[in-house]
Amino acid sequence: MSSSKRTTDHARIRQWVEARNGKPARAQGTGEADDAGLLRIDFPEDSDDEELEEITWDEFFEKFDEKRLAFVYQDRTAAGEPSRFNKLVSR
């Protein structure tokens, strides 16, 4: 059985995302020049989601901390495969 973990550690989040070829992103139309908007993790090779716009890690973590978010993730699926399950939740 696999279980979810929770962290606010920037280095751990970035390591997990990049190990799965993910990128920090925002939902298009939700941010201004000085606001990253609604945060997401994009896995470009798995989706054609044109509604996500890549942002920098600095922009992502600035908004992440400002909104007092935590990152919930799973390392492996129940079958033992690398998991991409993640969500952003309130601390």
Secondary structure as UniProt FT lines:
FT   STRAND          4..7
FT   HELIX           10..19
FT   TURN            20..21
FT   STRAND          23..27
FT   TURN            28..29
FT   TURN            33..34
FT   STRAND          39..42
FT   HELIX           44..46
FT   TURN            50..51
FT   STRAND          52..54
FT   HELIX           57..66
FT   TURN            67..68
FT   STRAND          69..74
FT   TURN            78..79
FT   STRAND          86..90
//
